């Protein structure tokens, strides 16, 4: 098989002496949408943090765009073309909406994403661009966090818990924009507890259970029974 855009190969990841991931492997092809599902504490965020360079595997390796990346610093990972939308948004409260978006462009990568395009994708951000980030609703903050990541013009976008704490209608609105986000061939990993949304959005699904891959396969072939068994470990 040809090399994927992202290859995570048997990584073990620790927080001090606590092992959070056990031999986890995952691959993402160029232009592919992949969902990582699992209960709280399954290791989903740890996996994304490892891909983004915020944590480094003790064993195993990560390769991105043909080069090793598992032990690269986070700022180098961004420059290579990986951007993370963190759980909880983590916008800078002292900055305006537009200033938060501009921070995403600091990597200097060129590409199709600009302030104009972000505002076209999420018009409410244009209306509130001069307001502090704290003036936005939860859903609008999530849009700003996605926009900030897109401003780095990544090849791979990592979205950690898009739907966390948001009303269902807001979640639907954000997910409705995913085709526009990946329309230029960008790859996407969605970490999600909302199984229905994950299955609808992704081509490939991985289910983590207590730090291990419990199930993986094309979204359209995985049955609810198999997903439930892997998700809850029963």
C-alpha positions as CSV (number, residue, x, y, z in Angstrom):
1,X,0.0,0.0,0.0
2,X,1.2,3.6,-0.6
3,X,2.3,5.6,2.4
4,X,-0.5,7.4,4.1
5,X,-0.5,11.1,4.9
6,X,-0.4,10.1,8.6
7,X,0.8,6.9,10.0
8,X,0.6,6.2,13.7
9,X,2.4,2.9,14.3
10,X,2.1,1.0,17.6
11,X,2.6,4.0,20.0
12,X,2.7,3.7,23.8
13,X,2.1,7.1,25.5
14,X,2.5,7.8,29.2
15,X,1.6,10.6,31.7
16,X,4.5,10.0,34.0
17,X,4.2,6.4,35.1
18,X,0.6,6.1,33.9
19,X,0.3,4.5,30.5
20,X,-2.6,6.1,28.5
21,X,-2.1,4.4,25.1
22,X,-1.1,0.8,24.4
23,X,0.3,0.0,20.9
24,X,-2.2,2.3,19.1
25,X,-1.9,2.4,15.3
26,X,-3.9,4.5,12.9
27,X,-3.6,5.7,9.3
28,X,-5.1,8.7,7.5
29,X,-5.0,9.0,3.7
30,X,-4.8,12.4,1.9
31,X,-8.3,13.9,1.8
32,X,-9.8,11.3,4.2
33,X,-12.0,12.0,7.2
34,X,-11.3,9.7,10.1
35,X,-13.3,9.5,13.3
36,X,-11.9,8.4,16.7
37,X,-14.7,7.5,19.1
38,X,-14.7,6.2,22.7
39,X,-15.9,6.9,26.2
40,X,-14.3,9.4,28.6
41,X,-10.8,8.4,29.5
42,X,-10.4,6.1,26.5
43,X,-7.3,8.0,25.3
44,X,-8.8,9.9,22.4
45,X,-7.4,13.3,23.4
46,X,-4.0,11.7,24.2
47,X,-3.9,10.3,20.7
48,X,-4.5,13.8,19.2
49,X,-2.1,15.4,21.5
50,X,0.6,12.9,20.4
51,X,-0.1,13.5,16.7
52,X,0.1,17.3,17.3
53,X,3.5,17.1,19.0
54,X,2.2,18.0,22.5
55,X,3.1,14.6,23.8
56,X,5.7,12.1,22.6
57,X,5.4,8.3,22.4
58,X,7.7,6.3,24.6
59,X,7.5,3.4,22.0
60,X,6.3,3.3,18.4
61,X,6.5,6.1,15.9
62,X,4.4,8.6,14.0
63,X,5.1,9.7,10.4
64,X,3.5,12.6,8.6
65,X,3.8,13.5,5.0
66,X,6.7,11.1,4.5
67,X,8.8,12.2,7.5
68,X,9.0,11.1,11.2
69,X,7.1,13.5,13.4
70,X,6.6,11.6,16.7
71,X,9.3,13.5,18.5
72,X,9.0,16.8,16.8
73,X,8.2,19.9,18.8
74,X,4.6,21.2,18.5
75,X,5.5,24.3,16.6
76,X,7.4,22.2,14.1
77,X,4.4,19.9,13.7
78,X,2.2,23.0,12.9
79,X,4.7,24.2,10.3
80,X,4.7,20.8,8.7
81,X,0.9,21.0,8.3
82,X,-1.0,19.6,11.3
83,X,-3.4,21.9,13.3
84,X,-5.3,21.0,16.4
85,X,-8.7,22.3,17.5
86,X,-8.3,21.5,21.2
87,X,-11.1,20.3,23.5
88,X,-12.7,23.3,25.2
89,X,-11.7,25.7,22.4
90,X,-9.0,27.5,24.4
91,X,-9.3,30.9,22.8
92,X,-7.2,33.8,24.1
93,X,-9.8,35.7,26.2
94,X,-7.8,39.0,26.1
95,X,-7.8,39.1,22.3
96,X,-10.6,39.9,19.8
97,X,-12.1,37.3,17.6
98,X,-10.0,38.5,14.6
99,X,-6.8,38.6,16.7
100,X,-7.5,35.0,17.7
101,X,-7.9,34.0,14.1
102,X,-4.7,35.8,13.0
103,X,-2.7,33.8,15.6
104,X,-3.4,30.7,13.5
105,X,-1.5,32.2,10.6
106,X,1.8,32.6,12.6
107,X,3.2,29.4,11.1
108,X,3.6,31.2,7.8
109,X,2.2,28.3,5.7
110,X,0.5,29.4,2.5
111,X,-2.7,28.0,1.2
112,X,-6.4,28.6,0.5
113,X,-7.5,29.7,4.0
114,X,-7.6,33.4,4.8
115,X,-9.6,35.7,7.1
116,X,-12.0,36.4,4.2
117,X,-12.6,32.6,3.7
118,X,-13.1,32.0,7.4
119,X,-15.7,34.8,7.5
120,X,-17.4,33.3,4.5
121,X,-17.5,29.9,6.2
122,X,-18.7,31.3,9.6
123,X,-20.4,34.7,8.9
124,X,-21.2,35.3,12.6
125,X,-17.4,35.6,13.2
126,X,-17.3,38.5,10.7
127,X,-20.1,40.2,12.5
128,X,-18.3,39.9,15.9
129,X,-14.6,40.1,14.8
130,X,-13.9,43.2,16.9
131,X,-15.4,41.7,20.1
132,X,-13.4,39.9,22.7
133,X,-13.5,36.1,22.3
134,X,-15.3,35.9,25.7
135,X,-18.3,37.7,24.1
136,X,-19.0,34.7,21.8
137,X,-21.4,31.9,22.6
138,X,-20.0,28.4,23.1
139,X,-20.9,27.4,19.5
140,X,-19.3,30.6,18.1
141,X,-16.2,30.0,20.2
142,X,-16.0,26.5,18.6
143,X,-16.2,28.2,15.1
144,X,-13.5,30.6,16.1
145,X,-11.3,27.7,17.3
146,X,-11.8,25.9,14.0
147,X,-11.1,29.0,12.1
148,X,-7.9,29.7,14.0
149,X,-6.7,26.2,13.1
150,X,-7.6,26.6,9.5
151,X,-5.7,29.8,9.3
152,X,-2.5,27.7,9.5
153,X,-3.5,26.1,6.2
154,X,-3.0,22.6,7.5
155,X,-2.9,19.3,5.4
156,X,-4.3,17.6,8.5
157,X,-6.9,19.1,10.9
158,X,-7.4,17.5,14.3
159,X,-10.7,18.3,16.0
160,X,-11.1,17.3,19.6
161,X,-14.7,17.0,20.8
162,X,-16.4,19.4,18.4
163,X,-19.8,18.8,20.0
164,X,-18.8,19.0,23.7
165,X,-21.2,21.2,25.6
166,X,-23.0,22.5,22.6
167,X,-26.7,22.4,21.7
168,X,-27.6,19.8,19.1
169,X,-28.7,22.5,16.5
170,X,-25.3,24.1,16.9
171,X,-23.5,20.8,16.5
172,X,-25.5,20.1,13.3
173,X,-24.5,23.6,11.9
174,X,-20.8,23.0,12.6
175,X,-20.9,19.5,11.1
176,X,-22.7,20.9,8.0
177,X,-19.6,22.9,7.3
178,X,-17.2,20.0,7.2
179,X,-17.6,19.3,3.5
180,X,-16.5,22.9,2.8
181,X,-13.6,22.6,5.2
182,X,-12.2,19.4,3.6
183,X,-13.2,20.3,0.0
184,X,-9.7,21.3,-1.0
185,X,-8.3,17.8,-0.1
186,X,-7.5,18.4,3.5
187,X,-7.5,15.4,5.8
188,X,-9.5,15.4,9.0
189,X,-9.5,13.5,12.3
190,X,-12.5,14.0,14.5
191,X,-12.5,12.9,18.1
192,X,-16.1,12.5,19.1
193,X,-18.4,11.0,21.7
194,X,-21.4,11.6,19.5
195,X,-21.3,8.3,17.6
196,X,-24.0,9.1,15.1
197,X,-22.3,12.3,14.0
198,X,-19.0,10.6,13.8
199,X,-20.3,7.8,11.6
200,X,-22.1,10.2,9.3
201,X,-19.0,12.4,8.8
202,X,-16.2,9.9,8.5
203,X,-15.1,7.3,6.0
204,X,-13.0,5.4,8.6
205,X,-13.7,4.9,12.3
206,X,-11.4,3.8,15.1
207,X,-12.9,3.0,18.6
208,X,-10.6,3.4,21.6
209,X,-11.3,1.5,24.8
210,X,-9.0,2.0,27.8
211,X,-6.1,3.1,25.6
212,X,-6.3,0.4,23.0
213,X,-7.9,0.1,19.6
214,X,-11.0,-2.0,20.2
215,X,-12.5,-1.7,16.7
216,X,-11.7,-0.1,13.4
217,X,-13.1,-0.2,9.9
218,X,-15.0,1.7,7.2
219,X,-17.9,3.6,8.8
220,X,-20.5,2.1,6.6
221,X,-19.6,-1.5,7.5
222,X,-19.5,-1.2,11.3
223,X,-22.7,-2.3,13.0
224,X,-24.2,-0.6,16.0
225,X,-23.8,-3.8,18.0
226,X,-20.1,-4.0,17.2
227,X,-19.5,-0.3,18.0
228,X,-21.4,-0.6,21.3
229,X,-19.4,-3.7,22.3
230,X,-16.1,-2.0,21.5
231,X,-17.2,1.4,23.0
232,X,-18.2,-0.1,26.4
233,X,-15.9,-3.1,26.4
234,X,-18.7,-5.6,26.8
